[in-house]
Amino acid sequence: MILTAEVRPKTLILGTFLPHKSSWHIDDYFEEFKSLVKTAGIDVDGEFFTKLRSIDRTYFLTKGKLREIVELCESGDYEQVICSAMLTPLQRRNLEDATNCRIVDRGQLILEIFRNSATTAEGKIQVEMAEIAVLKTRMTGFGKEMAQQEGRIGTRGPGEKLKEYETRFYKTLVQQAQKRLGTLKKTRDVQRKRRLASGIPLVCLVGYTNAGKSSLLNLLTKSEVLVEDKLFATLDTTTRELFLENDKKVLISDTVGFISQLPHHLVEAFKSTLDELRYAHVLLHVVDISNSAWEEQIKVVHETLAELEIEKPMVYVFNKMDKLSVEELAELEGACYRYAPCVFAHACTKDGVSKLKQQLIESSDLWK
């Protein structure tokens, strides 16, 4: 969906920030956007960052900003523009016509990262379903080329329009993907029933992407789950045994990380994976305390869980504390303790692990 290093188009990244619609600091917002582009493996040839006071329904950008971008694309001979915002299909097509460049919005960028990170059959099917949802929006609204009629053998009667054929084709693809996903879901349900019958409590790791969930899982369970310093390094749910004091044992699962403005079709596609959270006795909310936008990231996680209608007891784990100085950590402690119960930890130095286990033991909601 996105032209990457194999074709090597000349790429401009367009960062657009709306202060009246976001509580994020502008630097944090643009830094995350650049991290997304880097994770997708896209080589960047130019950058343009700006604040927007309002949004144009037709082009997203206001007339003045649109003129600047068009002139920049023409002078720089850019072939691809990566936009930090979510665009409607109409806005994307109009921008492509105006700039004569391929336009990639935030949703497509995140989807590309998901596609590159999916390793299991279930993950690949869920990404496939999300891609089909995007392709359907690209088809909607096209003009004469989608109104052609044909009466050849294989179509449903004379006069079927190309748009009707494409709609039926995508519907078939979705049904096939759902059937394959349903088969895998049955296997997961059988495993879940066995686990629930055993009476072993389930703990789920949640948090913003790249907060250190997989590293914490490896530390607690002595596993070797993939760990990389990038966004969405792992998409698939991994479950391991965690032994606590007094011979108590729990199961701990790592889930896909969240991010601000996560496309709705991705949330829908990964609902089967995130269903694991519904059966959890307690959630371990891992927070990257070294990130200056950590409070905004907590809000994003809360909002995503609310969208999924998941409400569970939660323990906050403030991770990566080694990246802060003693003075910086002391300044943040007061703010962190607003999120109780909480534990300060670091997955690499093993700091706070014993306190975290003790917190799980003392959490009465865990054993209900």
N, C-alpha and C positions, 0 to 999 in steps of 0.2 A: 504493500500500500504506500510505502514511503521510499523514495529513491535514496539509497544509502551509498556506501563507499564503493560497491561493485560497479555502479554506473558513474559515480562521482560527479553529481551535479554541483553547480556553484550555489551555495546555500546561504541565505540570510535568516537570522533568527530575529523575530519581532516580539519584543516584550511589551505588553500593554497592561498597565496597572490602573485599577479603578478604586481610588481611595474611599469613595462613599459606599462601596460594596464589599470592602474587605477590611478586616482588623489586623491584617499582616503588615509588617514593616516592608516598605518597598524593596529594600536591599535583600531581605530574606526571601521575598517572593521571586525576585529575579534570579537569585542564587539557586533556588530550587528548580526553576525553569531550565537554567543552564545545566544542572545536574541531570535532569531528564534527557536533555539533548545528548549529553555525553554518554549516558547509560544506553541510549538507543544506537550508539556507534556512528553518529552523524558528524562528519567533518564540517566545521563552521568557517565560512569565509567573510562574514560580516555580521555586525550586531546593530540593532536599533531598539532602544528602550525609551518608553514615553509614558506619561500619565494621561489618562483620558477623563474628561469631566462628564462626558455622556457617550451613549452608544447609538450609532445609526442603524436602524433596523435593516436597511438594504445592504450596506457595506461594512457594518460594524464600526469602522473608522469614520470620524467626522471628515468633512470635505477637505479641510486643511491638511490633516494628517494623511489622508488618502493620497493627496497630491504629492506630499513628501515621499511616501513609500513608492509611488509609481515612478517618480523621478529617480529615486535611489536604485530601483530595480533596473531601470533602463541604463543608467550610467554605469552600474556595476555588472551588467550582463548576468544577473542572477536567474537561476532556473527553478529554484525551490525556496519557499518562504515558510518557516516554522513559526506559528503563532502561539503565544503562551495562553491564550484564552480559548474558551469553547465557542465555536461558531455554528450558526444554523446552516443547513444545506444551501439556502439561498445566499447567505453572506459569503460562504466559501466559493460558490460558483461566480458570484459577482466580482469578488476579489481576484479570482483567477483570470477573468476576462479583462479586468482593469490593469493588472500587473503583467499579464502574459506569463505567469509563473504557476507552478504547482503549489497549491496552498495546503498546508498540513496544520490542523488545529491541535489543541491540547489532548482531546479525546483520541485522535488518531495516533498521536505520539505515544501516549500511555499504552494504547493497544499494541503498537509495534514492540514496545518493551515486553509486554506480556507474552507476545508471540515468540520472542527470542528466548524468554525465560522458561516457557512451558516445557517440561520434560516427560511427564506422565501422560498416558492416554486420556485421562480425565481432564487434565489441564489443557491439552491440545484441543479437545472437543469444545470446552468452554470458551476458549479463545476463538475457535472457528465460528461459534454461534454469535459472539460479539462482532466479529468481522462481517457476518451476513447482515446483522442489524445496521451496520454502517453502510454497506453497499445498497441496502434498500432505501436509505435516506438519499443517497446519491442519485438513485434512479428517479425518485419522486420529483415531479415538476419539470422534467425535460420537455422540450417542444416537439417539433415536427418529426424528429428522428425516432421518437417513441410513439408516434401516432400512425406509423406505417401499418398497412394491413396486408395480410398474406393468407392464401387459401391452399397452401400445399399440404400434402399428406403428412399427418403427425400433429397438425394443429387442431384445435377444437372448433371446427367449422370454418367456413369462409368469413373473412372480415376480422379475424382475431388481430388485435393490435399488439405491436411489439411490447408495449408496456404491460399488457395483460399476460403475455407469454413470460416476460421477465419476472413478474410478480408470482406466477405459478411456479416458476423454476426455483426462486428463492424459498418459497413456502415448502417445496419438496426437500430442499437442502436442510432446512430447519427441522423438519420432521425426521429426517434420517439421523441428524446429529442428536436430537432428543431421544431417539430410540437407542442409539449407542450409549448415550449418557445414562439412560434409564437402566440399562444392563449393568453398568458399573455401579450405579447408585444402589441397586439391589444387593450387590456384594458388600458395599459399605454398610448398608442397613443390617445385614446379617451379622457383620463384625460388631456393629454397635449394640445389637441385641445381646450378644454374648457378653460384651463388656458390662452392660447394664445389669445383666443377670448375676454377674460376679460380685456386684455391690462395691466395686472399687471406684472411689470418687474421681472425677475428671477435672483437671485444671487446664484452661486454655490461655495461651499467650496471645495478646492482642497489642496493637500499637501502630504508630506511624511507620511507614516504610523506612528501613535502614536505622531503626532505633536500637537494634541489637537483640532481637527476639531469638534468632537461630543460635547466636553465640551463647545466650543464656541457657537455651535448651541443651546445647553441647556441654556446658559447664555443669549443669545440674544432673544430667543423666549419663555423662561420659560418652556421648554419641559423637558422630562425625558427619553431622548434617552440613550441607554446603553453606559456607560463610564467605561473603564478599562485601567489600565496602562500596556498595552501589545500591540504587533503588530497585526494589522488587527482584532481589537475587533469587528468592524462592517463592513459588506460587502454590505449591502443593502442601496439603496438610500432612504433618509428620507427628506420630504419637509414640511416646516412649514411657517406660516405667521410671518413677521417681520414688526412692526409698527415703522415708523420714525417720525420725526417732521413734523408739518403742515399737519397732517392727511395723509401723504404719506405712502403707504404700498407696500412691496415687498414680494416675495416668496423666501425663502432661502433653498437650498438643500445641504445635506451632501452626499458625494460620497465616494467610496472605496479609501483607501490610496494607494500611490505608494511606490515602493521600488526599489533599484538598482538591475539590472539583473532580472527583472520581466519576467518570462517565457512567450514566445510569445503565446503559446496556452491559457494561462490565460487571456492575453490581448484580444485575439480573442473571448474567451468565454464570457467575461464581456463587450463586446462592446455595447450590448443592454442597459446595465446599465449606461455605460459611455456616451451614446448618449445624456443624459440629459445635458451634458456640451455644446453641439452644440446649444442649445436653450437659453443658459445663456446670459444675457446682460453684466455681469461682473463676473469675478472670484475673490474670496477671497483666496489668496494663504497663508495658515497658515504655519508658520515656527517655529520650536522649536529652539529658540535662545540659549537655554541652552546646546544644543548638539554641541560638538566641530566640528562636520562635517556638520554644517547647510548649508554652501555654496555648498558643494557637493550634499546635499539633494535637494537644489533648482535646481541644474543642472539636476538631475534625473527627477524631475517633469516637467521641460521644455522639456526634451528629450521625455518623455512619451506623453506629449501633442502634440509634433510635430509628433510623430509616429501616433497618432490618428487624425492628420490633424486638430487640434483645435487651433484657434488663436482668443483670446478674450481679451478685456481690463482687466487688472489685478491690484488688490490692495494687497500689501503684508502686512500680519498681523504677526508681530514678537511676538510669544506667549511664555509663561513660563518665563517671565523676572524676576519673584520673586526668581528663582533659582540662579540668578547671584548677585554678590555683586555690590555696587554702582560703584566701581572702574572698575570691569569687564564690566559692562554695558556701562560705559563711553568710554572704549576702543573700544567696538564693534559698537557704534553708527555711527561712520564715515563710516564703511564698510556697515552698514545696509542702510544708506541713499542713497547708490548707486542704491538700488532697490526702485524706486519711482513710484507712491505714496506709502507710507508705514505708518503703525501705530504700536506703541508698546502697547501690551495688555497682560492681564493675565486672563484666564477664571475662575479662582477660586476666585480671589480678586476683580474682576470686573474693574480692572484698564484698562483704555483706551477704554472702551465700548462707551462712549459718543463721543470720537474722531472718532471712527470707524463709528458710525452712521452718524456723520457729513461728513465724507469722502465719504460715499455712496451718501449722498444728493448732495454734490458738484461735484460728478462724472457725467459729462454730458453724457458720453457714456451709463450710466445706463438707461437713459430715452429714448434712441433712439428706 
